[in-house]
Amino acid sequence: MSVELHLGDCLEVMRSMPDKSVDAVITDPPYGIGFGYRSGREETDSPDDYWKFLSPIYNEIERILRPGGFLAIWQANKYFSYFWKWFGNDIRIYAGCKNFVQLRKTPINYGFDPIVIKYKTGAPLRPEKPRRNLDYFVANTAKWVTQTDSLARQHPCPRPIDQVQELVENFVLEDGTVLDCFAGSGTTGVACVQTGRNFIGIEIDPDYFAIAERRIKEAEAQPRLEVV
């Protein structure tokens, strides 16, 4: 198992990577809804501007993925109707459900994050006998309320580790290489280490990169998860 981390702009790093060189891309990019990060607010706040930002990155993802490679990309419910236009008619929507939802003053609250998933054209690069291949998972998001001192919480929108583990274990080859081009606090990297996959992570923010490095090193020091 190998881990490779890059501090820099994902588009620049990916352009240096060979064609068809990774088995999966599991990533959580900015949503393009004007979200505020520590470094400032997102520049994009409309579907057209967001796709101008994301489309060249998605093109590189398609180039780097091997035939049959797996893609999972978190997106915003706000832009749900655009997903097929952006990512193609062969996508599925994986429901990243939550066991705790921070309720807002709105008539209907979102209880899940839409994750666009698909296998690139070709024989799917997937585990021979996956434990589970359903299109949803209910993550333990309640712990973000109680575990306020965790490293992951130093990022404004960390992904639930159990949800990412679920995707990696059930949809990615056992010895595959996973790329996360928006590595953030390193959750995808931790999930790969815990499940025995190779990992390549790219993160542009030095502070988040340092958190990812630390979390992944700590995961490497722990026993691997047993798949049951």
C-alpha positions in Angstrom: 0.0 0.0 0.0 1.3 3.5 -0.9 0.3 7.0 0.0 1.3 10.0 -2.1 0.3 13.6 -1.1 0.7 16.8 -3.1 0.3 20.3 -1.9 -0.8 22.4 -4.8 -3.5 23.2 -7.4 -5.3 20.0 -8.4 -5.5 20.9 -12.0 -1.8 21.5 -12.3 -0.9 18.3 -10.4 -3.4 16.1 -12.4 -2.0 17.4 -15.7 1.3 15.9 -14.8 -0.2 12.5 -14.2 -0.3 9.8 -16.9 -3.5 8.8 -18.8 -5.4 5.9 -17.2 -3.3 5.8 -14.1 -5.8 5.5 -11.2 -8.5 3.0 -10.5 -10.9 5.4 -8.7 -11.5 9.0 -8.0 -13.4 9.8 -4.7 -13.5 13.5 -4.1 -15.5 16.3 -2.5 -14.9 19.5 -4.4 -16.3 23.0 -3.5 -20.0 23.1 -4.2 -20.1 26.4 -6.0 -22.8 27.9 -3.7 -20.8 30.7 -2.2 -19.7 28.6 0.8 -17.2 30.3 3.2 -13.9 28.7 3.9 -11.1 29.9 6.2 -9.4 31.4 3.1 -12.6 33.2 2.0 -15.8 32.5 0.2 -16.1 30.5 -3.0 -15.8 32.6 -6.1 -18.6 30.7 -7.8 -22.3 31.0 -6.8 -24.2 29.9 -9.9 -24.5 26.7 -11.8 -22.9 28.2 -15.0 -19.9 29.6 -13.1 -19.5 26.5 -11.1 -19.3 24.2 -14.2 -16.8 26.6 -15.8 -14.7 25.9 -12.7 -15.3 22.2 -12.4 -15.4 21.0 -16.0 -11.7 21.2 -16.8 -11.1 19.3 -13.5 -13.7 16.7 -14.5 -12.0 16.3 -17.9 -8.7 15.5 -16.2 -10.5 13.1 -13.9 -11.9 11.3 -17.0 -8.4 11.2 -18.6 -6.7 9.8 -15.5 -9.3 7.2 -14.7 -8.6 3.7 -16.1 -11.3 2.1 -18.3 -13.9 0.8 -15.8 -12.6 3.1 -13.1 -14.9 4.2 -10.3 -15.9 7.9 -9.8 -17.6 9.4 -6.7 -18.0 13.1 -6.5 -19.9 14.9 -3.8 -22.3 17.7 -5.0 -24.8 20.2 -3.7 -28.5 19.4 -3.7 -29.1 22.9 -5.0 -27.7 21.8 -8.5 -29.3 18.4 -8.6 -31.1 19.0 -11.9 -27.7 19.7 -13.6 -26.0 16.5 -12.8 -26.9 14.6 -15.9 -26.0 17.5 -18.1 -22.6 17.8 -16.5 -21.6 14.3 -15.8 -23.5 12.2 -18.4 -26.6 10.0 -18.6 -24.8 7.0 -17.1 -24.5 8.3 -13.6 -26.2 7.1 -10.4 -26.9 9.2 -7.4 -25.6 7.7 -4.2 -27.5 9.1 -1.2 -25.0 10.0 1.5 -27.5 10.0 4.3 -27.1 11.5 7.8 -28.2 10.2 11.2 -28.1 13.8 12.4 -29.2 16.8 10.4 -28.5 20.4 11.5 -31.9 21.8 11.0 -32.3 25.2 9.4 -35.3 27.5 9.2 -36.5 26.1 5.9 -39.7 24.1 5.1 -37.8 21.0 4.1 -34.3 20.1 5.3 -31.9 17.9 3.3 -31.2 14.6 5.0 -28.6 13.4 2.5 -25.8 14.7 0.3 -26.0 13.6 -3.4 -22.9 11.8 -4.5 -22.5 11.4 -8.3 -21.2 7.9 -8.9 -20.4 5.9 -12.0 -17.9 3.4 -13.6 -16.1 4.7 -16.6 -16.8 2.8 -19.8 -15.2 -0.6 -19.6 -15.4 -3.7 -17.4 -16.0 -2.2 -13.9 -13.0 -2.2 -11.6 -14.8 -3.4 -8.5 -14.2 -5.9 -5.7 -15.1 -9.5 -6.8 -17.4 -10.0 -3.9 -18.4 -6.6 -2.4 -20.1 -6.8 1.0 -22.7 -4.3 -0.1 -23.5 -2.5 -3.4 -26.5 -0.4 -2.5 -26.9 3.3 -3.5 -27.1 4.8 -0.1 -25.5 4.7 3.3 -26.5 6.4 6.6 -23.4 8.0 8.1 -22.7 8.7 11.8 -22.9 12.5 11.5 -24.0 13.0 15.1 -20.4 12.7 16.2 -19.6 16.0 14.6 -21.7 17.5 17.4 -19.9 15.7 20.2 -16.4 15.4 18.9 -15.6 19.0 18.5 -11.9 18.6 19.2 -11.2 16.1 16.4 -8.7 16.9 13.7 -11.3 16.5 11.0 -13.4 19.2 12.5 -10.7 21.7 11.8 -12.0 21.6 8.2 -15.4 23.4 7.8 -17.1 20.5 6.0 -15.4 17.1 6.7 -16.9 14.0 5.2 -18.0 11.2 7.6 -15.3 8.5 7.6 -17.7 5.6 7.8 -19.5 6.8 4.6 -16.2 7.1 2.7 -15.0 3.7 3.9 -18.3 2.3 2.6 -17.6 3.6 -0.9 -14.0 2.5 -0.9 -14.7 -1.0 0.4 -17.6 -1.8 -1.9 -16.8 0.0 -5.1 -13.0 0.1 -5.5 -10.6 -2.8 -6.2 -9.0 -4.2 -3.1 -5.5 -3.2 -4.3 -6.6 -0.2 -6.3 -5.3 3.3 -6.4 -7.7 6.1 -5.3 -7.2 9.8 -6.2 -8.8 12.6 -4.2 -8.1 15.8 -6.0 -9.7 17.9 -3.2 -8.2 16.1 -0.2 -9.3 18.6 2.5 -8.7 17.1 5.9 -7.7 13.7 4.4 -10.8 11.6 5.0 -10.5 9.7 1.8 -6.9 9.0 2.5 -7.7 7.7 6.0 -10.4 5.4 4.5 -7.9 4.1 1.9 -5.3 3.3 4.5 -7.8 1.6 6.7 -9.1 -0.6 3.9 -5.7 -1.3 2.2 -6.1 0.8 -1.0 -3.3 3.0 -2.4 -4.0 6.7 -2.2 -3.0 9.9 -4.0 -4.2 13.1 -2.5 -4.1 16.7 -3.6 -4.9 19.8 -1.5 -4.2 23.4 -2.2 -4.6 24.8 1.4 -1.4 24.3 3.5 -3.3 24.2 6.7 -5.7 21.5 5.5 -2.8 19.7 3.9 -1.0 19.5 7.2 -4.2 18.1 8.9 -4.5 15.5 6.2 -0.9 14.5 6.6 -1.3 14.0 10.3 -4.6 12.1 10.1 -3.2 9.7 7.4 0.0 9.1 9.4 -2.1 8.3 12.5 -4.2 5.9 10.4 -1.1 4.2 9.1 -0.1 3.5 12.7 -3.4 1.7 13.4 -4.5 -1.8 12.5 -6.4 -2.2 9.3 -10.2 -2.6 9.4 -11.5 -6.1 9.2 -14.0 -6.5 6.4 -17.0 -8.6 7.6 
